[in-house]
Amino acid sequence: MSFTLHTPQTAPQAAQDELKNSVESFGWLPNLHAVLAEAPPVLTAYKNLHGLFQQSSFDVEELTVVWQSINLENECHYCVPAHTTIAGMMAVDSALINALLEDKALPTEKLEVLKTTTQAILNQRGDLDDDQIARFKAVGYGNQQLLEIILGIAQKTISNYTNKLANTPLDDQFQ
């Protein structure tokens, strides 16, 4: 790996407090955060986007659908198992977690539409057709949720691409 796994002591000064906060939050320093510390504004942006996405209108199941749909589409070796663990910590039903991982139909039509819309926004670079938008709105979502998916994509773009570039080693806690 050509990237450094920083600690709060070895990180650039501007990232040290962020890493200390990560250790306090998780009880350990996630390797993704240790890699992102190389560029302190990127670490801060990632953590801020994560917090903002959690404040969106999505519940924990919907957050998991968006996160894992992006992680799986981007084939992120780190984020797929990390968010599998995190979903379990958030008490997301294991049937939903497994359906996402196995690319099977999700438990409800609403969650399935959220998954396919997230994938479409990602793969079509936001260029959804009228039928895709109508289907999304027919299950109870609106423009707010379309924009919130983009927020999730922004967060996951940072982590998915970083993990590929750095070949970030998976933390034992996410095994």
N, C-alpha and C positions, 0 to 999 in steps of 0.2 A: 504494500500500500504506500502510495506516495504522499499521503496526507497524514498529518500528525493527529493523534488522539490527545488533545490538550486536557490538562487538569486545571482546576482553579488557580494553581500556582504557576503553571507553564503557559497559560493562555495570554494573549495580548491583554494589557491592562483594561481596555474597554470591554472585554468579554468576561473578566473575572467575576464580577458580581452576578452576571447572568448564569454562569456555571454554578456558582454557590447556590443560587436560587433553584437551579435544576436539581442539585443534590438534596436540598431541603424538600422539594416537592416530591421527588421520586424515591428518595432514600439511597440513591446511587446516581452516578452521572451517566446518562444514556450516551452511547457512542456517537449517535447522530449529533448531539449537542457538542460533544468533544471535538468533532470534525468541524462543525459550523463555527466554532470559536475562532478559527483561523481568520475569519472575516466578521468581526464583531457586529457590524450593521446587519449582516445576513442572519446571524443567530438571533438578534433582537427582532428582526422582521419576522422570522419563522415563528418565534414564540408569541409575538403579538398577533400574527395571523391565526395561530392555533387558538389563542384565547378569544379572539373576535369570532371565529367560526363556531366555537362552543356557545357563544352568546346569540347565535342566529336563532331563527324560529324552529329549527329542527330539533326533534327529541333525540335521545341517545341511539335509538334504532336507526333513525334517518341519518344522523351523523356517521354512524358506522357504515351504512350503505354508501354514502357519498365517498368517505375516505377509502373504503376497500374497493369500490368500483374503480377509483382512480389508481390506487396502488396495484391492483390486478392488471388493469389496462397497461400500465407502465412497467409491469413485471418487476416491481421493486422487491429485491431479496430481503431487505431489511424491514420495510414498512408493512408488508403483508403479515409476517408473524408478530411484529410489534403491535399492530392494530387488532390482531386477533386476541392478544393478551389484554390489551386495553379495553376491548369490547367486553371481555369476560369480567374485567374489573368494574365496568360500568353496568354490570348485570344485564347485558343484552342476551336475549334468548339464544342458546347454543344452536337451535335449529336455523335461525337466521344467519348466524356466523358460518355454519357449515354450508348452507345453501350458497352463500357468496363465494366461499372457497372452492366449492365443487361446481360452480357455474350452473346451478339448478334454479328453478323457479323460486322466487321469494314467497314468504308466507301470505302476503297480501298483494292485491293488484297495485295499490298505492306505492308500496315499497318497490315493486317490480318496475313501475313507471319511473320512479325516482332513479333507479339503477340505469335503466336504458336512456333516460334523459341525460344523466351525468356522463355516461359513455359517449352519447351523441355530441354533447357540448364539447367534450374533450377531443374527440376524433374529428369532428367537423369544424373545430375552432370557433365554436359559438354560432355557426350558421345553420340554425334549425329551420326546418320548413314549417309551414302552417299546420300540417297534420301533427307533427311532433309537439308543437306548442299546444295545440288543441287537446291532445291526449293528456299532456301534463296538467293542463288546467281542469280537465274533466274529472280528475281524481282528487281535486281540491287544492292544488297548488296554484301559485300565481307568479307574477313578475318578481316579487320579493324573493321567492325561493329560487328562481332562475339566477338572480344576482348572487344569492348566497352560495349556490353551487360554484359559481366563478370564484368566490372567496375561498372555498375549499380547494379548488384546482390551484389557486395561487399558492396556498400553503403546501399542498402536496407536490407541486412542481419543485419547490425548493428542496424538500426532503427526498423525493424520488430521484431527481437528477443528481443531487449531492451524493446520495448513497451509491449511485452507479459510478460517478466519477471517482469517488474515494474508495469504492468497494468496502464500505463501512462494515466492520465485523458486527455480527449480531450479538447483542448482550445476552448473557446467560439467562436473565430474567424473561427474555422473549423467546427462549428455546421451546 
